[in-house]
Every structure is written in structure tokens, then in C-alpha cells.
Amino acid sequence: DKIKFDYSKTAGFISSNEVLYMKKLAEDAKKLLVDKSGAGNDFLGWIDLPEAYDKEEFERIKKAARKIQKDSEVLVVIGIGGSYLGARAAIEFLRHSFYNNLPKELRRTPEIYYAGNSISSTYLKGLLDVIGDRDFSVNVISKSGTTTEPAIAFRILKKRLEEKYGRKEAAGRIYATTDKARGALKVLASEEGYETFVVPDDVGGRFSVLTAVGLLPIAVSGADIDQLMAGAAQGRKLAMESEFEENDAMQYAAVRNILHRKGKSVEVLSNYEPFMHYVGEWWKQLYGESEGKDQKGIFPAAVDLTTDLHSMGQFIQDGARIMFETVIEIESSREELVIEEEKVDLDGLNYLAGKNMEFVNNCALNGTLMAHTDGNVPNLLVKVPQQTEFYLGELFYFFEFAVGISGYILGVNPFDQPGVESYKKNMFALLGKPGYEDAREELLKRL
Ligand code: PA5
């Protein structure tokens, strides 16, 4: 089985001819990707990762994960953006819905928390409280090694580790994932003797989930990273080898560009499973950062359903008609819960007696899909066979490949992110960072 893209429900909005007319554009875009001849071609390392990953490092990741599982009750994963969202998406998708709250004997792997993804002292102090005096380790992840948010969190957590274990033992509990040669984190890691893992030069943050950036925390959580890579390899094979007509990633890229050209400027990614929430966050970064530039792009939004049908559902059904929706359907649920009959039908639910919740969720999905379509929101479907490592790996690759194609069709460089620098310059100037004196004067006048 495989990830499937289905646009059959968009019949009133798109004809199959239109998709065919995009074939040449999609094929040209694919050629740019595969031949590495397009804009941003020095950041295409992710294309071959599922096959050509560093096998020696992969084993070292597993070994480090086993050590952390053995000597730590808590792992803190420090990172932001592309150095954060992939790991969290995978762990939330793959592990128990209440992973950190499970009794130890049921979970058997460390609690996992995230830091360095905000500058909130309240959050970080809360995290220190949760760790308490328990044994913990830190995986600090930063490709550049200089990003402010994770650097601040790391400084604080490193101090806690050093106070608890002494400098030498603390160093044995710190795992740094960063550039192989450059950046402050690399310097610090070499100086202190941390175990290091590499973010390859040619893999940008938002494409890095299948490198050590994602793999170490995912492995610590007890998920099977071999299966994750195997699924990604299937995604790669299908994306690289299938003709346009059978190529789900290319078709998705083509269809979203057709809808964009018809005036749809927002894509809403919908899921019906809370464990999908962070896949939505990961997808938002992947699509937002890859396409939102040069005053162009589709704004990626995400909703959790049916939760948000009781809030954002109103807008999707009936508000400004600026959007299309991409629904992720998990075709078969991992758990089964049957709704039982009650003697007295006070809550009026006996008509569902004997049905499992998956059936109800599925009716909600199909009912919503038709309602939103009737409300003039074209609905696309991405079908994921099961909630497993294999299909998550394939899904990651599907979205990565599709955004490469889609960005080239749109006419942007999908692999840079010049826009994320502007806020940093202002923040550094306001903070008084050396080298930003002139900008500081200007900004203070404007405040
Ligand atoms: O995609 C990106 O480039 C960003 O989201 C980065 O991943 C994020 O800013 C973190 O950067 P770094 O890994 O260098 O700390």
C-alpha cells in the first residue's frame, strides 16, 4: 500500500484536462529537482537521503538513543523551526497520545520535552520544575549553531546539567546536532567533548527530519527509525519513478497550483486525529517557508478536526472564499473503541450502538468534506494507510517532493528563506548586540 492523493472530489472546480495541461510544467519542475539544475540546487541533499544517508551515523544515533533511554528519565530536545518540528511531528504521530504522562513501566523510554522554540521564561522555568532532580539529557539541535532561542535555552539547561553532574559528566549527557564544521555550537561541542551529529550542508532545516535532527529524538522515543527511512525510500521511489498520471506528489503539486491560479490563496490542511497536530505544524513550515516569498505563495493553515469544526468550521464553510482544503485521512485506525448500547437511551446515542469510533470519525470526515465542497471550498484528500513509521516516512517525503515541484511551478526558489532574517536584525539591534549599533539608533527612534 502507499500514500494516495485524490482530487476526485474537486470535480466542480477542476477538470481532468486542467490537470493534464499542468503535466509539462510539473515534469519540467521535476527535471529541475532531479537534475539539480534549478534555483536553490545546493540544498537538494534531502532528495536522496532515504537511500544515501550516513549509515555509520545512523548506527551511532541508535546507540546514543539506547544510552539516553538507559541513563535518563527525561530528554530535552532544544531547537526551533526546522530543527524542532520534524521530531515533534514524528513523536506525536507515532507514540502514545499521552506519552509523557504514561506510567514509566508502560512507556519504558524517557519523557521528552521541547525547549528553545520560544523565548518564554515562564515556559523554561516550568520545564526545569518538571525535570526536578531527575536524571536527564539534552539534545541541542541547530544547523547554524547560532540561533538565539535554542542558544538561550541551552545555556540555561547546560548550567542545570553541570550543577547536577559536574562539567565532565554533564558533557556526556549533551548531544549536539549541528553543522559539521561551523557555528558556535560546533565550537562549544568540540571544546567540551559533546557527542555530535551532523546536519548536512545541503539539507535545509525544514527538510531535515530524516537526518540526525529528527532521527535522534525519534529513536529515543522508541519509534523504529529503520521503518521511517524505509517508508521515505518508498516515497522517493514513487516520486522519482512514476509517470505524472500516477505520481501522487506531482499531482498534488499540480492541483494546488491550479487552485492557486483560480484565486485560492489559502490552503487549509485538515486532520481528524490529534496525533496529526504537529504534522500540520511541520507541513506549515515546509510549505510556508518554501513558497511564501517574492510577494507570492499560498498561505498554509492547519486545523484539527473535528475540534475546530466547532470554531474555525464556520469560516471554512461560510467565510471569505479564499481557500481550498487538503484533508489527511488515516485509513485504518490503530485503536478500536466500540460504542455500547445502554438500556435507557437518555443521551440518544443508541443508534450508534455496536459501531466503533473510527466509523463515526469517518462519517464526520466525509460529511464535512461534502459540506465544505458545497460551500465552495475545493477539497483534496491525502490518504495515509496506517499510523506507522513506514507511512509517516512516506508522508514526509511526499510533502517534501511535492513542495519542490510546486515551488518551481510557482516560480520561486523553494529552498531558501531570506525573509526569516529581518526580525532577527531588529531583535539584535534592540538587544544591543555588537555590530548592530546603527540599526539600533534608527529603531529606537521608531519605538
Ligand atoms: O528552515 C529554517 O531555516 C528555519 O526554520 C531553521 O530551521 C530555524 O531557524 C533553526 O535554525 P538553526 O537550525 O540554524 O538553529
Residues whose N, C-alpha, C, O or C-beta is under 5 A from the ligand:
A	BS01	PA5	I80 G81 G82 S83 I141 S142 K143 S144 G145 T147 G205 R206
